[in-house]
């Protein structure tokens, strides 16, 4: 593939693909790891209590 073809495909993607969904691209996504982190923190707190190291 030559450079001109690659540039035109990239320009087409930016113009049509990202340009159409710019609101979704700029909007921050919700953090999907929050429930996992909460579960890990609960488990660590429980383990600290079992070993008598909770403040």
mmCIF file as Biopython writes it, N, C-alpha, C and O atoms, coordinates in Angstrom:
data_model
#
loop_
_atom_site.group_PDB
_atom_site.id
_atom_site.type_symbol
_atom_site.label_atom_id
_atom_site.label_alt_id
_atom_site.label_comp_id
_atom_site.label_asym_id
_atom_site.label_entity_id
_atom_site.label_seq_id
_atom_site.pdbx_PDB_ins_code
_atom_site.Cartn_x
_atom_site.Cartn_y
_atom_site.Cartn_z
_atom_site.occupancy
_atom_site.B_iso_or_equiv
_atom_site.auth_seq_id
_atom_site.auth_asym_id
_atom_site.pdbx_PDB_model_num
ATOM 1   N N  . UNK A ? 1  ? 0.853   -1.182  0.000  1.0 0.0 1  A 1 
ATOM 2   C CA . UNK A ? 1  ? 0.000   0.000   0.000  1.0 0.0 1  A 1 
ATOM 3   C C  . UNK A ? 1  ? 0.892   1.236   0.000  1.0 0.0 1  A 1 
ATOM 4   O O  . UNK A ? 1  ? 1.837   1.338   0.783  1.0 0.0 1  A 1 
ATOM 5   N N  . UNK A ? 2  ? 0.581   2.154   -0.875 1.0 0.0 2  A 1 
ATOM 6   C CA . UNK A ? 2  ? 1.414   3.352   -0.927 1.0 0.0 2  A 1 
ATOM 7   C C  . UNK A ? 2  ? 0.974   4.370   0.128  1.0 0.0 2  A 1 
ATOM 8   O O  . UNK A ? 2  ? -0.097  4.245   0.720  1.0 0.0 2  A 1 
ATOM 9   N N  . UNK A ? 3  ? 1.810   5.366   0.347  1.0 0.0 3  A 1 
ATOM 10  C CA . UNK A ? 3  ? 1.557   6.349   1.413  1.0 0.0 3  A 1 
ATOM 11  C C  . UNK A ? 3  ? 0.310   7.180   1.165  1.0 0.0 3  A 1 
ATOM 12  O O  . UNK A ? 3  ? -0.398  7.508   2.117  1.0 0.0 3  A 1 
ATOM 13  N N  . UNK A ? 4  ? 0.023   7.525   -0.064 1.0 0.0 4  A 1 
ATOM 14  C CA . UNK A ? 4  ? -1.153  8.339   -0.358 1.0 0.0 4  A 1 
ATOM 15  C C  . UNK A ? 4  ? -2.439  7.596   -0.007 1.0 0.0 4  A 1 
ATOM 16  O O  . UNK A ? 4  ? -3.382  8.185   0.521  1.0 0.0 4  A 1 
ATOM 17  N N  . UNK A ? 5  ? -2.467  6.296   -0.305 1.0 0.0 5  A 1 
ATOM 18  C CA . UNK A ? 5  ? -3.650  5.497   0.021  1.0 0.0 5  A 1 
ATOM 19  C C  . UNK A ? 5  ? -3.827  5.419   1.532  1.0 0.0 5  A 1 
ATOM 20  O O  . UNK A ? 5  ? -4.946  5.521   2.035  1.0 0.0 5  A 1 
ATOM 21  N N  . UNK A ? 6  ? -2.728  5.238   2.254  1.0 0.0 6  A 1 
ATOM 22  C CA . UNK A ? 6  ? -2.808  5.149   3.714  1.0 0.0 6  A 1 
ATOM 23  C C  . UNK A ? 6  ? -3.289  6.465   4.309  1.0 0.0 6  A 1 
ATOM 24  O O  . UNK A ? 6  ? -4.103  6.474   5.233  1.0 0.0 6  A 1 
ATOM 25  N N  . UNK A ? 7  ? -2.789  7.570   3.783  1.0 0.0 7  A 1 
ATOM 26  C CA . UNK A ? 7  ? -3.212  8.878   4.285  1.0 0.0 7  A 1 
ATOM 27  C C  . UNK A ? 7  ? -4.688  9.116   4.020  1.0 0.0 7  A 1 
ATOM 28  O O  . UNK A ? 7  ? -5.397  9.639   4.880  1.0 0.0 7  A 1 
ATOM 29  N N  . UNK A ? 8  ? -5.153  8.741   2.852  1.0 0.0 8  A 1 
ATOM 30  C CA . UNK A ? 8  ? -6.557  8.979   2.522  1.0 0.0 8  A 1 
ATOM 31  C C  . UNK A ? 8  ? -7.464  8.115   3.396  1.0 0.0 8  A 1 
ATOM 32  O O  . UNK A ? 8  ? -8.533  8.571   3.804  1.0 0.0 8  A 1 
ATOM 33  N N  . UNK A ? 9  ? -7.063  6.883   3.690  1.0 0.0 9  A 1 
ATOM 34  C CA . UNK A ? 9  ? -7.863  6.028   4.563  1.0 0.0 9  A 1 
ATOM 35  C C  . UNK A ? 9  ? -7.888  6.588   5.982  1.0 0.0 9  A 1 
ATOM 36  O O  . UNK A ? 9  ? -8.930  6.570   6.636  1.0 0.0 9  A 1 
ATOM 37  N N  . UNK A ? 10 ? -6.765  7.077   6.455  1.0 0.0 10 A 1 
ATOM 38  C CA . UNK A ? 10 ? -6.714  7.657   7.791  1.0 0.0 10 A 1 
ATOM 39  C C  . UNK A ? 10 ? -7.553  8.927   7.860  1.0 0.0 10 A 1 
ATOM 40  O O  . UNK A ? 10 ? -8.308  9.128   8.811  1.0 0.0 10 A 1 
ATOM 41  N N  . UNK A ? 11 ? -7.420  9.775   6.856  1.0 0.0 11 A 1 
ATOM 42  C CA . UNK A ? 11 ? -8.212  11.004  6.825  1.0 0.0 11 A 1 
ATOM 43  C C  . UNK A ? 11 ? -9.696  10.673  6.766  1.0 0.0 11 A 1 
ATOM 44  O O  . UNK A ? 11 ? -10.508 11.336  7.412  1.0 0.0 11 A 1 
ATOM 45  N N  . UNK A ? 12 ? -10.050 9.664   6.002  1.0 0.0 12 A 1 
ATOM 46  C CA . UNK A ? 12 ? -11.447 9.242   5.901  1.0 0.0 12 A 1 
ATOM 47  C C  . UNK A ? 12 ? -11.953 8.745   7.254  1.0 0.0 12 A 1 
ATOM 48  O O  . UNK A ? 12 ? -13.074 9.055   7.657  1.0 0.0 12 A 1 
ATOM 49  N N  . UNK A ? 13 ? -11.128 7.983   7.942  1.0 0.0 13 A 1 
ATOM 50  C CA . UNK A ? 13 ? -11.532 7.476   9.259  1.0 0.0 13 A 1 
ATOM 51  C C  . UNK A ? 13 ? -11.742 8.619   10.246 1.0 0.0 13 A 1 
ATOM 52  O O  . UNK A ? 13 ? -12.732 8.638   10.978 1.0 0.0 13 A 1 
ATOM 53  N N  . UNK A ? 14 ? -10.821 9.563   10.266 1.0 0.0 14 A 1 
ATOM 54  C CA . UNK A ? 14 ? -10.925 10.684  11.197 1.0 0.0 14 A 1 
ATOM 55  C C  . UNK A ? 14 ? -12.149 11.523  10.876 1.0 0.0 14 A 1 
ATOM 56  O O  . UNK A ? 14 ? -12.901 11.906  11.772 1.0 0.0 14 A 1 
ATOM 57  N N  . UNK A ? 15 ? -12.345 11.806  9.604  1.0 0.0 15 A 1 
ATOM 58  C CA . UNK A ? 15 ? -13.453 12.656  9.193  1.0 0.0 15 A 1 
ATOM 59  C C  . UNK A ? 15 ? -14.801 11.975  9.428  1.0 0.0 15 A 1 
ATOM 60  O O  . UNK A ? 15 ? -15.712 12.581  9.991  1.0 0.0 15 A 1 
ATOM 61  N N  . UNK A ? 16 ? -14.928 10.730  9.002  1.0 0.0 16 A 1 
ATOM 62  C CA . UNK A ? 16 ? -16.217 10.043  9.049  1.0 0.0 16 A 1 
ATOM 63  C C  . UNK A ? 16 ? -16.439 9.281   10.348 1.0 0.0 16 A 1 
ATOM 64  O O  . UNK A ? 16 ? -17.526 9.331   10.925 1.0 0.0 16 A 1 
ATOM 65  N N  . UNK A ? 17 ? -15.417 8.580   10.806 1.0 0.0 17 A 1 
ATOM 66  C CA . UNK A ? 17 ? -15.583 7.733   11.986 1.0 0.0 17 A 1 
ATOM 67  C C  . UNK A ? 17 ? -15.597 8.504   13.287 1.0 0.0 17 A 1 
ATOM 68  O O  . UNK A ? 17 ? -16.588 8.474   14.016 1.0 0.0 17 A 1 
ATOM 69  N N  . UNK A ? 18 ? -14.522 9.187   13.586 1.0 0.0 18 A 1 
ATOM 70  C CA . UNK A ? 18 ? -14.416 9.911   14.855 1.0 0.0 18 A 1 
ATOM 71  C C  . UNK A ? 18 ? -15.254 11.178  14.829 1.0 0.0 18 A 1 
ATOM 72  O O  . UNK A ? 18 ? -15.880 11.535  15.827 1.0 0.0 18 A 1 
ATOM 73  N N  . UNK A ? 19 ? -15.268 11.856  13.693 1.0 0.0 19 A 1 
ATOM 74  C CA . UNK A ? 19 ? -16.044 13.088  13.589 1.0 0.0 19 A 1 
ATOM 75  C C  . UNK A ? 19 ? -17.519 12.879  13.865 1.0 0.0 19 A 1 
ATOM 76  O O  . UNK A ? 19 ? -18.171 13.744  14.451 1.0 0.0 19 A 1 
ATOM 77  N N  . UNK A ? 20 ? -18.043 11.759  13.457 1.0 0.0 20 A 1 
ATOM 78  C CA . UNK A ? 20 ? -19.457 11.453  13.661 1.0 0.0 20 A 1 
ATOM 79  C C  . UNK A ? 20 ? -19.760 11.190  15.136 1.0 0.0 20 A 1 
ATOM 80  O O  . UNK A ? 20 ? -20.841 11.537  15.612 1.0 0.0 20 A 1 
ATOM 81  N N  . UNK A ? 21 ? -18.835 10.591  15.854 1.0 0.0 21 A 1 
ATOM 82  C CA . UNK A ? 21 ? -19.050 10.207  17.251 1.0 0.0 21 A 1 
ATOM 83  C C  . UNK A ? 21 ? -18.194 11.020  18.210 1.0 0.0 21 A 1 
ATOM 84  O O  . UNK A ? 21 ? -17.761 10.498  19.237 1.0 0.0 21 A 1 
ATOM 85  N N  . UNK A ? 22 ? -17.943 12.278  17.900 1.0 0.0 22 A 1 
ATOM 86  C CA . UNK A ? 22 ? -17.030 13.088  18.704 1.0 0.0 22 A 1 
ATOM 87  C C  . UNK A ? 22 ? -17.528 13.262  20.138 1.0 0.0 22 A 1 
ATOM 88  O O  . UNK A ? 22 ? -16.719 13.351  21.062 1.0 0.0 22 A 1 
ATOM 89  N N  . UNK A ? 23 ? -18.833 13.311  20.334 1.0 0.0 23 A 1 
ATOM 90  C CA . UNK A ? 23 ? -19.364 13.441  21.700 1.0 0.0 23 A 1 
ATOM 91  C C  . UNK A ? 23 ? -19.003 12.219  22.537 1.0 0.0 23 A 1 
ATOM 92  O O  . UNK A ? 23 ? -18.634 12.355  23.704 1.0 0.0 23 A 1 
ATOM 93  N N  . UNK A ? 24 ? -19.105 11.042  21.960 1.0 0.0 24 A 1 
ATOM 94  C CA . UNK A ? 24 ? -18.757 9.821   22.687 1.0 0.0 24 A 1 
ATOM 95  C C  . UNK A ? 24 ? -17.262 9.721   22.928 1.0 0.0 24 A 1 
ATOM 96  O O  . UNK A ? 24 ? -16.831 9.178   23.945 1.0 0.0 24 A 1 
ATOM 97  N N  . UNK A ? 25 ? -16.471 10.239  22.001 1.0 0.0 25 A 1 
ATOM 98  C CA . UNK A ? 25 ? -15.009 10.196  22.157 1.0 0.0 25 A 1 
ATOM 99  C C  . UNK A ? 25 ? -14.569 11.120  23.285 1.0 0.0 25 A 1 
ATOM 100 O O  . UNK A ? 25 ? -13.675 10.779  24.060 1.0 0.0 25 A 1 
ATOM 101 N N  . UNK A ? 26 ? -15.198 12.294  23.378 1.0 0.0 26 A 1 
ATOM 102 C CA . UNK A ? 26 ? -14.789 13.270  24.390 1.0 0.0 26 A 1 
ATOM 103 C C  . UNK A ? 26 ? -15.382 12.995  25.770 1.0 0.0 26 A 1 
ATOM 104 O O  . UNK A ? 26 ? -14.832 13.449  26.773 1.0 0.0 26 A 1 
ATOM 105 N N  . UNK A ? 27 ? -16.477 12.273  25.838 1.0 0.0 27 A 1 
ATOM 106 C CA . UNK A ? 27 ? -17.138 12.017  27.124 1.0 0.0 27 A 1 
ATOM 107 C C  . UNK A ? 27 ? -16.318 11.013  27.936 1.0 0.0 27 A 1 
ATOM 108 O O  . UNK A ? 27 ? -15.892 9.986   27.407 1.0 0.0 27 A 1 
ATOM 109 N N  . UNK A ? 28 ? -16.097 11.304  29.209 1.0 0.0 28 A 1 
ATOM 110 C CA . UNK A ? 28 ? -15.353 10.336  30.025 1.0 0.0 28 A 1 
ATOM 111 C C  . UNK A ? 28 ? -16.181 9.078   30.233 1.0 0.0 28 A 1 
ATOM 112 O O  . UNK A ? 28 ? -17.390 9.142   30.457 1.0 0.0 28 A 1 
ATOM 113 N N  . UNK A ? 29 ? -15.531 7.963   30.157 1.0 0.0 29 A 1 
ATOM 114 C CA . UNK A ? 29 ? -16.241 6.699   30.327 1.0 0.0 29 A 1 
ATOM 115 C C  . UNK A ? 29 ? -16.349 6.362   31.815 1.0 0.0 29 A 1 
ATOM 116 O O  . UNK A ? 29 ? -15.463 6.709   32.596 1.0 0.0 29 A 1 
ATOM 117 N N  . UNK A ? 30 ? -17.421 5.694   32.203 1.0 0.0 30 A 1 
ATOM 118 C CA . UNK A ? 30 ? -17.531 5.284   33.601 1.0 0.0 30 A 1 
ATOM 119 C C  . UNK A ? 30 ? -16.448 4.242   33.922 1.0 0.0 30 A 1 
ATOM 120 O O  . UNK A ? 30 ? -16.056 3.448   33.067 1.0 0.0 30 A 1 
ATOM 121 N N  . UNK A ? 31 ? -15.989 4.265   35.143 1.0 0.0 31 A 1 
ATOM 122 C CA . UNK A ? 31 ? -14.912 3.363   35.538 1.0 0.0 31 A 1 
ATOM 123 C C  . UNK A ? 31 ? -15.493 1.993   35.875 1.0 0.0 31 A 1 
ATOM 124 O O  . UNK A ? 31 ? -16.170 1.855   36.894 1.0 0.0 31 A 1 
ATOM 125 N N  . UNK A ? 32 ? -15.246 0.971   35.042 1.0 0.0 32 A 1 
ATOM 126 C CA . UNK A ? 32 ? -15.831 -0.343  35.301 1.0 0.0 32 A 1 
ATOM 127 C C  . UNK A ? 32 ? -15.137 -1.116  36.420 1.0 0.0 32 A 1 
ATOM 128 O O  . UNK A ? 32 ? -15.644 -2.155  36.843 1.0 0.0 32 A 1 
ATOM 129 N N  . UNK A ? 33 ? -13.992 -0.638  36.911 1.0 0.0 33 A 1 
ATOM 130 C CA . UNK A ? 33 ? -13.267 -1.390  37.932 1.0 0.0 33 A 1 
ATOM 131 C C  . UNK A ? 33 ? -13.673 -1.001  39.349 1.0 0.0 33 A 1 
ATOM 132 O O  . UNK A ? 33 ? -13.189 -1.604  40.307 1.0 0.0 33 A 1 
ATOM 133 N N  . UNK A ? 34 ? -14.553 -0.005  39.510 1.0 0.0 34 A 1 
ATOM 134 C CA . UNK A ? 34 ? -14.923 0.450   40.846 1.0 0.0 34 A 1 
ATOM 135 C C  . UNK A ? 34 ? -15.531 -0.675  41.684 1.0 0.0 34 A 1 
ATOM 136 O O  . UNK A ? 34 ? -15.121 -0.838  42.833 1.0 0.0 34 A 1 
ATOM 137 N N  . UNK A ? 35 ? -16.490 -1.463  41.173 1.0 0.0 35 A 1 
ATOM 138 C CA . UNK A ? 35 ? -17.036 -2.547  42.005 1.0 0.0 35 A 1 
ATOM 139 C C  . UNK A ? 35 ? -15.974 -3.558  42.429 1.0 0.0 35 A 1 
ATOM 140 O O  . UNK A ? 35 ? -16.018 -4.082  43.542 1.0 0.0 35 A 1 
ATOM 141 N N  . UNK A ? 36 ? -15.033 -3.824  41.549 1.0 0.0 36 A 1 
ATOM 142 C CA . UNK A ? 36 ? -13.962 -4.772  41.885 1.0 0.0 36 A 1 
ATOM 143 C C  . UNK A ? 36 ? -13.082 -4.199  42.988 1.0 0.0 36 A 1 
ATOM 144 O O  . UNK A ? 36 ? -12.734 -4.904  43.935 1.0 0.0 36 A 1 
ATOM 145 N N  . UNK A ? 37 ? -12.718 -2.918  42.871 1.0 0.0 37 A 1 
ATOM 146 C CA . UNK A ? 37 ? -11.878 -2.287  43.886 1.0 0.0 37 A 1 
ATOM 147 C C  . UNK A ? 37 ? -12.595 -2.241  45.232 1.0 0.0 37 A 1 
ATOM 148 O O  . UNK A ? 37 ? -11.962 -2.431  46.271 1.0 0.0 37 A 1 
ATOM 149 N N  . UNK A ? 38 ? -13.896 -1.993  45.231 1.0 0.0 38 A 1 
ATOM 150 C CA . UNK A ? 38 ? -14.648 -1.980  46.488 1.0 0.0 38 A 1 
ATOM 151 C C  . UNK A ? 38 ? -14.619 -3.345  47.149 1.0 0.0 38 A 1 
ATOM 152 O O  . UNK A ? 38 ? -14.455 -3.446  48.365 1.0 0.0 38 A 1 
ATOM 153 N N  . UNK A ? 39 ? -14.776 -4.396  46.355 1.0 0.0 39 A 1 
ATOM 154 C CA . UNK A ? 39 ? -14.739 -5.751  46.898 1.0 0.0 39 A 1 
ATOM 155 C C  . UNK A ? 39 ? -13.361 -6.065  47.469 1.0 0.0 39 A 1 
ATOM 156 O O  . UNK A ? 39 ? -13.266 -6.678  48.532 1.0 0.0 39 A 1 
ATOM 157 N N  . UNK A ? 40 ? -12.305 -5.664  46.795 1.0 0.0 40 A 1 
ATOM 158 C CA . UNK A ? 40 ? -10.946 -5.908  47.278 1.0 0.0 40 A 1 
ATOM 159 C C  . UNK A ? 40 ? -10.711 -5.155  48.585 1.0 0.0 40 A 1 
ATOM 160 O O  . UNK A ? 40 ? -10.119 -5.703  49.515 1.0 0.0 40 A 1 
ATOM 161 N N  . UNK A ? 41 ? -11.173 -3.894  48.664 1.0 0.0 41 A 1 
ATOM 162 C CA . UNK A ? 41 ? -10.998 -3.119  49.890 1.0 0.0 41 A 1 
ATOM 163 C C  . UNK A ? 41 ? -11.757 -3.746  51.056 1.0 0.0 41 A 1 
ATOM 164 O O  . UNK A ? 41 ? -11.256 -3.774  52.180 1.0 0.0 41 A 1 
ATOM 165 N N  . UNK A ? 42 ? -12.973 -4.252  50.791 1.0 0.0 42 A 1 
ATOM 166 C CA . UNK A ? 42 ? -13.727 -4.936  51.864 1.0 0.0 42 A 1 
ATOM 167 C C  . UNK A ? 42 ? -12.983 -6.167  52.354 1.0 0.0 42 A 1 
ATOM 168 O O  . UNK A ? 42 ? -12.911 -6.425  53.556 1.0 0.0 42 A 1 
ATOM 169 N N  . UNK A ? 43 ? -12.431 -6.926  51.413 1.0 0.0 43 A 1 
ATOM 170 C CA . UNK A ? 43 ? -11.696 -8.131  51.780 1.0 0.0 43 A 1 
ATOM 171 C C  . UNK A ? 43 ? -10.449 -7.795  52.593 1.0 0.0 43 A 1 
ATOM 172 O O  . UNK A ? 43 ? -10.151 -8.470  53.578 1.0 0.0 43 A 1 
ATOM 173 N N  . UNK A ? 44 ? -9.720  -6.758  52.186 1.0 0.0 44 A 1 
ATOM 174 C CA . UNK A ? 44 ? -8.527  -6.355  52.925 1.0 0.0 44 A 1 
ATOM 175 C C  . UNK A ? 44 ? -8.882  -5.873  54.324 1.0 0.0 44 A 1 
ATOM 176 O O  . UNK A ? 44 ? -8.171  -6.171  55.284 1.0 0.0 44 A 1 
ATOM 177 N N  . UNK A ? 45 ? -9.981  -5.129  54.445 1.0 0.0 45 A 1 
ATOM 178 C CA . UNK A ? 45 ? -10.420 -4.654  55.762 1.0 0.0 45 A 1 
ATOM 179 C C  . UNK A ? 45 ? -10.773 -5.836  56.659 1.0 0.0 45 A 1 
ATOM 180 O O  . UNK A ? 45 ? -10.408 -5.868  57.834 1.0 0.0 45 A 1 
ATOM 181 N N  . UNK A ? 46 ? -11.479 -6.797  56.099 1.0 0.0 46 A 1 
ATOM 182 C CA . UNK A ? 46 ? -11.850 -7.985  56.869 1.0 0.0 46 A 1 
ATOM 183 C C  . UNK A ? 46 ? -10.606 -8.746  57.329 1.0 0.0 46 A 1 
ATOM 184 O O  . UNK A ? 46 ? -10.537 -9.175  58.481 1.0 0.0 46 A 1 
ATOM 185 N N  . UNK A ? 47 ? -9.637  -8.916  56.454 1.0 0.0 47 A 1 
ATOM 186 C CA . UNK A ? 47 ? -8.403  -9.623  56.823 1.0 0.0 47 A 1 
ATOM 187 C C  . UNK A ? 47 ? -7.638  -8.870  57.906 1.0 0.0 47 A 1 
ATOM 188 O O  . UNK A ? 47 ? -7.073  -9.489  58.807 1.0 0.0 47 A 1 
ATOM 189 N N  . UNK A ? 48 ? -7.614  -7.523  57.825 1.0 0.0 48 A 1 
ATOM 190 C CA . UNK A ? 48 ? -6.942  -6.741  58.869 1.0 0.0 48 A 1 
ATOM 191 C C  . UNK A ? 48 ? -7.637  -6.929  60.204 1.0 0.0 48 A 1 
ATOM 192 O O  . UNK A ? 48 ? -6.980  -7.032  61.239 1.0 0.0 48 A 1 
ATOM 193 N N  . UNK A ? 49 ? -8.965  -6.973  60.186 1.0 0.0 49 A 1 
ATOM 194 C CA . UNK A ? 49 ? -9.696  -7.174  61.439 1.0 0.0 49 A 1 
ATOM 195 C C  . UNK A ? 49 ? -9.421  -8.548  62.013 1.0 0.0 49 A 1 
ATOM 196 O O  . UNK A ? 49 ? -9.311  -8.701  63.229 1.0 0.0 49 A 1 
ATOM 197 N N  . UNK A ? 50 ? -9.309  -9.555  61.149 1.0 0.0 50 A 1 
ATOM 198 C CA . UNK A ? 50 ? -9.049  -10.915 61.619 1.0 0.0 50 A 1 
ATOM 199 C C  . UNK A ? 50 ? -7.673  -11.002 62.270 1.0 0.0 50 A 1 
ATOM 200 O O  . UNK A ? 50 ? -7.496  -11.729 63.247 1.0 0.0 50 A 1 
ATOM 201 N N  . UNK A ? 51 ? -6.704  -10.272 61.739 1.0 0.0 51 A 1 
ATOM 202 C CA . UNK A ? 51 ? -5.349  -10.325 62.286 1.0 0.0 51 A 1 
ATOM 203 C C  . UNK A ? 51 ? -5.097  -9.244  63.335 1.0 0.0 51 A 1 
ATOM 204 O O  . UNK A ? 51 ? -3.982  -9.108  63.840 1.0 0.0 51 A 1 
ATOM 205 N N  . UNK A ? 52 ? -6.132  -8.480  63.658 1.0 0.0 52 A 1 
ATOM 206 C CA . UNK A ? 52 ? -6.000  -7.466  64.703 1.0 0.0 52 A 1 
ATOM 207 C C  . UNK A ? 52 ? -5.187  -6.252  64.312 1.0 0.0 52 A 1 
ATOM 208 O O  . UNK A ? 52 ? -4.617  -5.588  65.178 1.0 0.0 52 A 1 
ATOM 209 N N  . UNK A ? 53 ? -5.120  -5.949  63.042 1.0 0.0 53 A 1 
ATOM 210 C CA . UNK A ? 53 ? -4.306  -4.822  62.606 1.0 0.0 53 A 1 
ATOM 211 C C  . UNK A ? 53 ? -5.146  -3.636  62.144 1.0 0.0 53 A 1 
ATOM 212 O O  . UNK A ? 53 ? -4.598  -2.680  61.596 1.0 0.0 53 A 1 
ATOM 213 N N  . UNK A ? 54 ? -6.443  -3.671  62.348 1.0 0.0 54 A 1 
ATOM 214 C CA . UNK A ? 54 ? -7.254  -2.527  61.931 1.0 0.0 54 A 1 
ATOM 215 C C  . UNK A ? 54 ? -7.117  -1.434  62.965 1.0 0.0 54 A 1 
ATOM 216 O O  . UNK A ? 54 ? -7.117  -1.702  64.166 1.0 0.0 54 A 1 
ATOM 217 N N  . UNK A ? 55 ? -7.002  -0.206  62.505 1.0 0.0 55 A 1 
ATOM 218 C CA . UNK A ? 55 ? -6.757  0.940   63.371 1.0 0.0 55 A 1 
ATOM 219 C C  . UNK A ? 55 ? -7.872  1.127   64.320 1.0 0.0 55 A 1 
ATOM 220 O O  . UNK A ? 55 ? -7.841  2.050   65.134 1.0 0.0 55 A 1 
#
